[in-house]
Amino acid sequence: MHTYRALLRTPEYTPLFASFTVQASAQTVSALALGTLVYDATRSPLLSALSMFGGSFAQMIGALTLLSAADRLPPRAALACTALIFAAGTAVLAVPGLPVAALFVLVLGLGLVASLGSGVRYGLLSEILPKDGYLIGRSVLNMSVGTMQICGFAVGGVLVVALSPRGTLLTGAALYLLTAAMAVAGLSRRPPRAAGRPSLRETWHTNVRLLSSAPRRYTYLAMWVPNGLIVGCEALFVSYSPHHAGLLLAVAAVGMLIGDTVTGRFVPHHLRQRLGPPLRLLLAVPYLLFAVDPPLPIGAAAVLLASIGYAATLLLQERLMALTPISVHGHALGLHSSGMLTMQGVGAAVAGGVAQATSPATAMALMAAASVTITLALAPGLRPLPELRPAR
């Protein structure tokens, strides 16, 4: 499968793509509204960053406790239920007078639910598509995220001004309701992908199995840590430039869209593994420019260029699939997503703390330097595989 036409003709891919797109738009406008609401209330870069990405901390808790359910629940029902939970939670976040502490408890709770939803969604994707269609299918989902972030952060910035942050959160809640409806209407009933009941023991057993392999472990670390540090840079956009944060976030989404489009559709198979190392470095190096606190246009150009490097994660996912038995693809992809989002939360917290002590621009440069260092340290464990083919 090498064309978008063939991909979109695959049964159930289009409704999965459509519901994913609406959910991405809901997440985008809600995150910007929540970050703005918290920053207006506290004037704290740290709390603003944590409100946008702090729910990611709960992702790893979910990965350690709930992830075995990702292959043991009916996919359509699970996706619809998680969207409904997000709709209710986002509506509660918009309640006037909600204490900041209660807000963060709710954010963490939604992050816990998201860890399960990611495993269900990406496991269903690997079930719907043929083996050779995963890369292009996942790249299109990533492109959808990029497009919805471009539109969502731009529209979200307008909505925050026109409706207030709370009104924008209610808009996000409505979009989550639409996500649930699309999942029910567009996806067919499927039995769970694995037999048995979800359990903490099974979750731990599979996690240990996945991480016991050194090649898989290096792949996971490369997807989690450098990415999380750079998302920490993005978490500082509100405090770095309060009036242009939506622009910077949209520019980052444009770069991610470019990288995923080119890598997923146009890069030949034999060049993919060679492209990975430069893309992993590209993700961080442009942010070093923030050490000199550049003017907004130059800073935006650096963000655009760096965000193209997010395509490295797409190539690492293909590597993970080649290293992982098909029987645990759902769990493996859920662990990837939960670990990556957890590290994004860690990156946001670290970046916010450094910004409190220095400045947002300096913190972004320091986070980028750390990302480059870790990327270089992991490089020996990410040598090209002899043959990139899904494990059996």
N, C-alpha and C positions, 0 to 999 in steps of 0.2 A: 504494500500500500504506500504509494508515493505522491498522491495528489490529494488536494483538498476535496475535489469532487467525489473521489472514491470514499474518502473519510466521511463526508456528510451523508453519503448514501448508506452507510452502515446502520442497520436497525438500532434504534435507541441512542445512538451517539448524539443526534441533533437535540432531542429533548434533554439529555444530560448536559450538553453544552449550554442550552438556553437557560436551564435552571441555575447552572453554575454562574453564568454571566449575571443574572439578576442578583444572585447572592453576593457576588463580588462587588456590584454597585452598592448594595446595602451596607456591606462592610466598609466601603470607602467613605461614603458620606457620613456614616455613623462615627467612624474613627476621627475624621476631621472635626466634626461637631463636638465630640467628647473632649478631644484635646483642647479645643478652643474654650469650651465651657470650664474645664479645670484650670487652664491658664488664667482666664479672666477672674476666677475665684481665688486663686492662690498666688499668682505671679511666679510660680515655681517651674523652671524648665524640667526638673526631675519629675514632679508629679504630672506635668503635662505629657511628658514622654511615656511615663508608666500608664497613664490612662489610655493612650493609643495602642500600646504594645504589651502592657503588663499582663493581660490575659494569657499571653503566651507562656507565662510561668506555669500555669496549670496544665499546659499541654503535656509536659513530661509526667506529671502525676497521672494523667489519663493514660499515657503510654505505658506506665508501670502497673496500672490496675485494670483498665477497661478495654485495652486494645484487642484482646482475644474475642470480644464481641463483634468486632468489625467484620469478621468472616462468618459469624454465627447468628446474625440477624437478617431478616428479609430486607434487602437493600432499599426498596422503594419506601417502605414504612419507616425505616430508620432515617432516611434523608428528609422525609416530610416532617417527622417528629422533631429532629434537631432544628430545622428551620422555624418551626412553631415556637420552640423554646427560645430561640434567638429573637423572634418577633416580640414575645412577651418581655424578655429581659431588656431589650432595647427601649421598649415603651416605658418600663419602670425607671430606666436611667434618665428619662426626660421629666420625671416628677419634680416639680419645684421644691426646693428645700431639702432635697435628699442629701444627707451628710456625706462628706467626701469619703469617710471610712466605709460607709455602706455602699457607696458607688464602687469602690475597689473590690469589696467582697463579691459584688454582683459581676464585675468584670472577670474576676478569677473563676467564678462559677460557670460563666459562659465559655471561658477558655477550656474548662474541663470537658464540656459538651462538644466543643469543636474538635478535640483530639479524636473522639470517636467518629464524628462526621467525616473527617478527612480520610480515615482508614476505610470507611464504607465507600466513599465516593471513588477513591483511586483504585480500590479493589474491584469495584464494579467496572471501572474503565478498562482494566486489564482483562476483565471477563467479556466485555462487549467487543473489544477490538481483537483482530488476529495478532499474532506475535510480532509481525513486522510493522504493525500500525501504532504501537504504543508511543514511539517518539513523536511522530507527527500529531497524534491525538493529544498527547500531553502538551506539546508546543502550542497547539491551538487553544487549549485551556489557559495556558500561560499568557498567550496573546490576548485572550479575553480579559484576563485580570489587568493586563497593561492598558487595554483600551478603556475598560471601566474605571481604572484609576485616573486616566487622563480626563475622561468625561466627569467622573465622580468628584475628583478633587476640584475641578474647575466649577462644576455645577454646585458642588457642596459649598465652595467659598461664597457663591452667590446666595445659596439658600441660608447660610449662616447669617448673612447680612439681612436678607429679606424676611426670613422667618424666625431668626434667632437660633442659637445652638439647640435649644430644646425642640423647636419646631422641626429642625433638620433631623434630630434623632427620631421623631415620630415618623418622618418620611422614610427613614431607614427601616423602622419596624414594619411599615406597610410593604416595603419591598421584600422583606423576609416572608411575610404572609403570601406574597405572590410566588416566591420561590417554592414554598410548600405546595401550593396549588399546582404549579407546573410539574413538580415531581410526581404528584399523584396522577395527573392527567396524561403525562407523556411517557412515563416508564411503565413497563409491564411488571407483573408480579413474578418475582424470582425466589426460589428457595434460598436459604442461607448457603454460602459457598463451602462451609465446613460443618461437619456433624458435631454433636455434643453441646454442652452448655458452656457459656463463657465463665471463666474463673480466673482468679488472681494467679493460681498456680500455672495455668496454661499460658497466661500472658508472660509471666516471668520465664517460663521454660523456652518459649519461642524467642523472647528478647535475648536470652543468653545464647541460644543457638545462632541467632543472626550476628551477634557481636563477637562470638568466639573466633570467627574467621578474620585474620589480619587484613586481607584485602577489602573485605566488607567494612571492617572497622575504620580503616583509613578513608574509605569512600564516605561513610557517614560523617566522620569528623570534618572532611572537606566540604560537605554540604551544610553542616551546622555552624561551625565556628566563624570562618571568614565572612560568611553571609550575615550572621547575626551581628557582627561588629559593624558592618556597613549599614545595616538597618538601624543601628544605634545612631549613626550619623543622620539618617533621615528623621529619626525621632526628635532631633534638635532643630528641625526646620522652623517650627512654630516660634521657638525662643530666639533663633538666629535672625529671622525676618518675619515678625508677626503679620505684617501686611502682605507678604509675598509667599507665605508658606504653601498655599494652594498651588501657586505657580511652580515652585520648586518640586513639590510632590508630583505634579502633573508631568514635569520635564523628566523626572526619574522614571515615571511610567512609560513615557515615550521611548527612552533608551532601552528599557526592558522589552518593550514591544518590538523594537528593531532587532535586538539580539535574538529573541525567540523566533521571530519570523525568518530571519536569515539562517539561523542554525537548524531549525526544525524542518525547513522546506528546501533550502538551496545548497547546504553544505553536503558534498558527497560523503558517502559512508566511510571511505578510506581516509578522509581528512579529519573526521570528528575527534578521534583521540588526540591527534596532534594539536587540534585547536584548543583543547581543554586548558593546558597550562597558561597560555597567554590570556585567555579569557578570565581565569581565576585571578591573575594579577591586575588585569584591567579593572576589575570590580573595585579595587581599593586605591590604586596609584593616583588617579585624578583628584581624590579627596585630599591628598597631601598639600594641594594648592591652598587649602583653607588656612594653612599655617600663616599666610601673609594677609588673611582677611580680604580676599579679592572683591572687587565691585560685583554687584548682583549679576550682570550679564555674563561675566567670566565664571562666576561661581555656578550659575545655571548651566553653562556649557560643560563645566567639569562634571556636574551631576549627570548630565545627559550621556556623556562619554562613559563614565563609570558604570552606569546602569546597564549598558550593553553587556557588561561582564556577567550579569545575572544568568545569561545563557549557559554559563559553565555548569550551573546546577542541573540544567536539562540534560547535559551530556553525562553528568555524574549519575543521574537517575537511570539512564540507559545502561551505564556500567553496573549499577546495583542490580538491575534486572538480570543482567548476564551472569552475575555472581550468586543469584538467589534461586532456589527451587521454585517452580511455578506454584506449588501448593501453598506457599506462604507469601505470595506477592502482596496480597492485601495488607497483611500484618507488616511486612517490610516497608511498604509505602506509607502506612500509617505511622510507623516508627520514624521514618524520615521526616514526615511532615511535622509530627509532634516535637521531635528533637530540634528541627530547624526553627520552629516558632518559639520554642522555649529559649533557644539561644538568641533569638531576636528580642525577646523580653529581657534577657540578661544584658544584651548589647544596649538596649534602651536605658536600662537602669544604670549601667556603668557610664554610658555617655552623659546621661543627665547628672550623675554625681560629679563627673569631671568638669562638666560645664558650670556647675555650681561653684566649683573651686577656681576655675579659670575663666573661660568664655566659651560660648557655643562654637565659634570658629576654631579655636584652639583644640577643643575637645574632638571635633570632627577630624582634624589632622592627626591627633594622637590615636584615635580609633583606626584610622586608615593605616598608620604605621604598624599597629599591632596586627591588623589583618594581613598585610604584606608579609610580616615576619612568620606568622603561623602558616600561611600558604606555602612559603618556601620550605618550612620545616616538614610539611606533610608531603611534599613533592616526591621523595624517594619511594613512598608507599603507593603511589598512584601511577606507576609505570604502565604503559599501554598493555592491554591484554592481548594474548596471541590471537584470539578469535572472539569477537564480541557477539556472543550468541546466548540466548536465554538458557539458564540451567534447567535441568529436568529433575 
